[in-house]
Amino acid sequence: MNLALFRHQLRKLLRRGRLIGLGLLAAVPALVIFVVGSATGSVSNQELVGIVATVGATTFPIAALILAGATLRDEKDDGTLAYLYLAPIPRPIMALTSIGAAVAATALVGLGAAALVLVAGLAVGADLAVGLATFPLYLVTAVGYSALFVPVGYLIPRVILTGLGYVIVWEQIVARLVTGVANTSVWRFGLSIYSDIIEGGGNELTLALGPVTPGTWGGITKVAAVLTIGWSALTYSLHRRDAL
């Protein structure tokens, strides 16, 4: 990994306005938990898990899309990507660094959101362990979405529109209607780890998982495969640009 490039990209991604806006978006599940708990007097563990699994399935992936998709897309739009091409950085290292910067920025937002879920859950009577399990969920999906959306942002000008198609149409609609599609969902890879850690989670989590089997190592393996594919695709694309 190239540390100079990593710091440069991380600074661009973590602009104050963007960080605040995406932090608020990712914090919506915690807000819902607190509002429901305030209205009903408490939130059970299963209710908390259901809110994270369903509400978080849209809010955090969109935040990850905006951050990861901007990693190289902002460089292209600002006209600064040409300077990165001129730097003596091997293309595999450039690809790995770009994905790493996106993971760091996205994980920061996700872990902040998980911390708020933990605090909101404790405030309305949920168990500490259920709130803590949200941290690996957001961390693992930050890796998966970054590996997916950094190459998409580099290759496709309308990355937000394309990414929303994946997050909303593919993961939330098609994956519920077509059994095999659920196994291409980054969010469900994270949920399989989440479900394994908390040992269940109730009907909402079962429905959100669909045919994906709970399991920590299975989820990690699938996200690692997404990371490998995303890194390979981005490396190839950067090399191909050099050949033009």
N, C-alpha and C positions, 0 to 999 in steps of 0.2 A: 504494500500500500504506500502511496506517495503522500506524506504528511502535509506538504505544502498545498497540494491540490485538495486534500481532504479539508484542511482549515478554510481554504478559499470557498469551497462549495458549501461547507456548513454555515459560514457567515452569510452567504447569499440566501440560503434556505431559511435561516432563523431570523429573518427580518422581524422587527417587533410587531408590526401590524399583522403580518401573516401568522406569527406564532400565537398572538392573542386570539385572533379569529378562529384558528383551527383548534386551539385549546378549548375554547368555548363550545365548538361543535362537538369535539370528542367527549366533553363533559356532560352532554345531554343525558346519558343513562344515569349518571349520579343524581342529576336534577330530578329525573323521573322517580328514582328510588326515594328521594327525600320528600317529594310532593305526595307520592302514594302513601308513604309512611306517616306523614303529617295528617293526611286525610283519614286514614284508617286506624291510626294508633300504633301500627307496627308493620314490618315487612318480613315475611318468612324467608328462610333461605331459598326455597324453591322460587318464590316470587322474585327475589333479587337475581337469581341465576337466569330466570326467564327474561327479565328486563335487559340484562347484559347481553344475552344471546340474541335477542330480537332487535332491540333498539340499537345496540352497539354494532350490529351487523351492517348498518347503513352509515352511522355517524363516523366511526373510526376508519373504515375503508375509504370514505370520501376524503377525510383528512389526509390519509396516507397517499391517496391518488394525487392530491394537489401538491403535496410536498415532493414525493418521489418523481412525479411527472415533470416537475419544474427543474430537477437537478441539472440536466443537460439542455432541456428545452429553453430555459432562461438564458443559457449561454448562447444558444442559437439566435434567439430573438434579440438579444442585446448586441450581437455581432462580435462577441468575445470568444466564441468557440474556436475560431481560426487560430488564436494565440495558444490555446491549449494543444491544438494539433502540432504546432511548431515546437512545443516543449519536448525535450528528450525523455518522454515517458513511454515505456512499452505499452502497447494497446491493452494487453491483459491486465496490467497494473492500473491503467486509466479506468478500465471498466470496473475493476474490483473496488477502486477508490470511490468512484461515483456511486456505486451501489452502497458502499459502506457509509458514505456521507448521508445518503437518503435514509438508511437504517437508523443512524444516530439521531437524525432530526425527527423521524417518525416515532422512534422509540421514546424520545423525550416527551412528545405529545401524548403518546399512549400510556406511558408510566404515570404521567400527571393525571390522566383520566382515571387510571386504575386506583391511584391514591384517593381521588375524590369518591370513587365507588366504595372504597374501604371505609372512608370517614362517614359517608352517607348511610352505609349499611349499619355501622355501629350505632349511629345516631337513632336509627329506627328499629333496632333490636335484632339485626341479623348477626350471625356468628363471624368471628374474626377470620376463621379459616376460609370461609367462602369469599370474603373480600380479598384476602391475600392471593387466592387462586386466580384472580383477575390479572395480576401482574404478568405471569407467564403467557396468558392468552394474548395480551396486547403486545408483548415483546416478540413472540413467535410470529404473529401476523404482521408485525412491522417489518420483519425480515422478508417474509413471503411477498407482501405487497410491494416493497421496495425493489426486490429482484424482478418483479413483473412490470412495474410501471416506469422504472428508469429507462429500460430499453424502448418501451412504447413511447415515452416522451421524446426520446432521441429520434425515433423513426417516423412518428406520426405528428403532424402539426396540431391537429385537434385532439390532443391527448385527453383533455377533460371529457369531451364528448365520448370518445372511445372507452375511456375508463369507466364512465358512468354506465355505459352499456354493459360492461362486465359486472360491475358491482350491483347494479339494480336489476337489469334484465337477466343476465346470465346466472348470477349467484342467488338472487332472491326469487326469480320467477321460473326460469327454465330448470334450474337445479331442483326445484320442488316438484316439477311436473315430469321430468325425465330422470329416472333413477341413477343412471350412470354419470350424469353431469355433476352430481354432488361431489364426486371424487375429483373434480377439477377446481373446487372452491377453496381458496386460501383461508377464508374465514372458518370454514368447517374443519380444516386441518388444525387451526388453533382451538376450536371448540372440542375436538377429539381429545386434546391434551387437557383442556379445562374440565371436561367431563370425567376423565380418568383421575385427575387430582382430587376432585370433590366426591368421587365415587357415586356418580349418578347425576342428580340435578332436577329431576322431575319431568313432566310431560313436555313443557315448553322446550327444554334443552334437547329432549329426544326428537321432537319434531324438527327442531332447527338442524340437528345433525343429519337427519334422514338416514340413508344407508351407510353413512360413514361410521366405522367402528371406533368407539372410544379407545384411546391408547396413547400414552406419552411418546413412546419410541416410534410408533407408526406416524404420528403427527410430525415429529421432528424429521423423520426420514423423508416425508413428502415435501416439507418445506425446504429441506436440503436439496431435494431434486429440483424444485422451482428455482432455488438460488443458483444451482449449477447451470440449468438451462438458460436462465436470464443472463448470467455472466457470460456464457458461451455465445449467446445471440448478440449481446452488446459488443463483445470482443470482435466477433466476425464483422459486425456492421462498421466498427471503427477501422478495422483493417481494409474493408472494402472501400471506405471513403478514401484511404490513402492510395488505393489503386486507380481511382478515377482521375 
